[in-house]
Amino acid sequence: MPSLRAVLPLATLLATALAAPAGAQSLMDLAREFPGTDFSRSEIPFEEIQFDGARRDSIPPIHDPVFAPVDDIQDVTDMGELEPVISVSFDGVARAYPLRLMLWHEIVNDRIGDQPFVVTYCPLCNSGLVFDRRLGDRELTFGNTGRIRHFDMVMYDHQTESWWQQFGGRALIGELTGQTLKLLPARLEALRTFRDRHSDGEVLIPADPFLRPYGSSPYAGMEGRVPSRSAFPYDLPESLRMFDYVVVVGDSAWPLDRIVEEGRIEEGGVVLEATTTRNSLHDRRNIARGREISDVRVTSVEAPDTELPYDVTFAFAFSAFVPEGEWRLGPR
């Protein structure tokens, strides 16, 4: 069964997500579900973990991904040309992970050559990040605890059952508490843009096309909403709303609207450029009909050909997870 947050109307979803912190679940209950987790080690209060009814891997991660050539993708799915994908490229192999699948699975464990990585996406805060699955001499694989913190997915690794925040890739609870995964460069872009850049690329397709209503978003209408301060108690600059898109690089965040308006921004050692457009996942129920929003490219000032890891997320998430971060709202 899909989790509550993947099927409930948005208003009900937000109320439900806040209704039951993990503190309402006893550690004995959690230990039964996660017998390998060392709950004596934690760097956060347990009451920050929210429980919305989903449980361990009830949002099923993908461990054996199936791909189709990008040129053939419309022959095997009804995917739109501007639908959003998270894309990576290693060792001359390029792969795209459509958000139409990611919103139902949230985690894909994959490998290209000698590079093991995990593709992650949390639709509640629109955070899509790719991490190296190696930590020291360990190679980790990831699942979904079913819990959220600050409306962001909490993952776990199979090897130690430590709990990890998707935003930032830091271990919160368990043996690996305090460890951080290495963030890898990836793009959030339209399928068509990915094809134009990688004509021989591969696109993730569902192993079972009828497992979920792929192509349909339960998060329609999320953009533009003004949630209550009690539900979203995060401090933002006056010019931003909770669900405004921002581009996060390290400890800095740029409003997406500013990047689009200026076209190109060079600040803080990075260059941010508005490029092509893609459909929004949070506008209409049919993702392929969602409004068009801008893609961005993020590179280093010192190495213009080097693409940097970044995240396009909602403003509240940056405030929640990088409270001392820098808001780059305009020219100084």
C-alpha positions, 0 to 999 in steps of 0.5 A, spaced: 500 500 500 502 507 498 503 511 504 498 516 507 502 522 504 502 519 497 494 518 497 491 523 501 489 530 499 494 535 501 490 539 506 489 532 510 496 530 509 499 536 512 494 535 518 496 528 519 503 529 518 503 533 524 499 529 528 503 523 531 510 525 532 515 519 533 514 520 541 507 517 540 510 511 538 514 507 544 522 505 543 519 498 544 515 499 537 520 502 533 525 497 535 521 491 533 520 495 526 528 496 526 531 491 530 538 493 528 537 500 529 541 503 536 536 508 538 541 509 544 545 514 539 541 520 536 543 527 535 536 529 535 530 529 539 525 523 538 519 528 538 522 531 531 520 525 527 513 525 525 509 519 523 504 519 518 502 512 518 507 509 513 512 504 516 518 501 514 519 501 506 511 501 505 514 507 500 518 501 496 525 503 494 527 501 487 533 496 488 534 493 481 532 499 477 530 497 469 532 502 464 529 504 457 533 508 451 531 515 452 529 515 444 524 509 446 521 512 452 515 514 449 514 507 446 514 504 453 511 510 457 506 516 456 511 520 459 511 528 457 517 531 453 517 536 459 516 532 465 522 533 470 527 528 471 533 527 476 539 526 471 546 523 473 552 521 468 558 517 470 563 514 466 560 516 460 553 513 462 547 518 463 541 516 466 535 519 468 530 518 474 523 521 472 519 524 478 513 521 476 516 514 479 521 518 484 515 521 488 512 513 489 518 510 490 523 516 493 529 512 493 533 508 487 539 504 489 544 504 483 551 503 480 554 505 474 561 502 473 565 503 480 560 508 482 555 506 487 550 511 488 543 512 491 538 517 488 533 520 493 527 525 492 522 527 497 516 530 494 513 534 500 519 539 500 521 537 493 528 535 495 532 531 489 539 529 491 544 524 489 549 521 494 555 516 494 553 510 497 560 509 500 562 511 507 569 509 509 570 501 507 562 500 507 557 500 501 551 502 504 544 500 501 538 505 503 530 504 504 525 508 507 523 508 514 516 511 512 517 517 517 519 524 516 522 530 519 521 537 517 516 534 512 523 531 509 524 523 508 528 519 513 531 514 510 535 508 513 541 503 511 540 496 511 547 495 513 547 498 520 539 501 520 542 508 522 536 513 520 538 518 515 535 525 513 534 525 506 536 533 505 543 533 506 544 526 507 546 526 515 545 520 519 541 522 525 540 516 529 543 509 530 551 507 529 553 512 524 550 518 527 553 524 525 556 521 519 554 525 512 554 522 505 558 525 499 553 529 495 554 527 487 553 532 481 546 531 478 541 535 474 533 536 475 531 537 468 526 536 463 526 529 459 527 533 453 533 537 455 536 530 458 535 527 451 538 533 447 544 532 452 545 525 452 542 522 446 544 515 448 542 516 455 537 511 459 531 512 463 528 509 469 522 505 467 517 502 472 518 494 473 510 494 473 507 499 470 501 498 474 504 498 481 502 506 482 498 511 478 505 513 474 504 520 471 499 522 476 501 527 482 497 527 489 501 533 490 497 538 485 495 545 488 501 545 493 504 551 489 502 557 492 499 555 498 500 559 505 500 554 510 499 556 517 505 558 522 503 552 527 504 547 521 510 550 518 514 554 524 520 556 519 523 563 519 523 566 512 525 572 509 519 577 508 519 576 500 519 569 500 513 564 502 514 557 504 513 553 498 517 558 493 522 554 490 529 556 492 536 553 489 541 550 494 548 550 494 552 548 500 549 553 505 546 558 501 540 559 497 537 563 491 530 564 490 529 561 483 525 567 481 531 571 482 535 566 477 530 566 472 529 574 472 537 575 472 538 569 467 545 568 470 548 570 477 555 569 479 556 569 487 559 566 492 564 562 488 558 559 484 555 561 477 547 559 477 544 560 470 537 559 468 536 554 462 530 550 459 524 549 462 520 543 465 513 541 468 512 542 475 510 536 480 506 540 484 501 544 480 496 539 476 494 532 477 497 530 470 504 532 471 505 533 463 500 538 464 503 542 470 506 549 469 513 550 466 518 552 471 525 554 469 531 549 470 538 551 472 545 549 471 550 550 477 557 551 476 564 553 479 567 560 478 574 557 478 572 551 474 566 553 469 566 546 466 565 543 473 558 542 475 556 542 482 551 539 486 545 543 488 538 542 490 531 545 488 527 545 494 521 549 497 524 555 502 521 552 508 526 546 507 532 550 507 530 554 513 529 548 517 535 544 515 540 550 514 537 555 519 544 559 519 544 559 512 545 565 507 539 567 503 542 570 497 536 575 495 539 580 491 545 584 489 549 587 495 
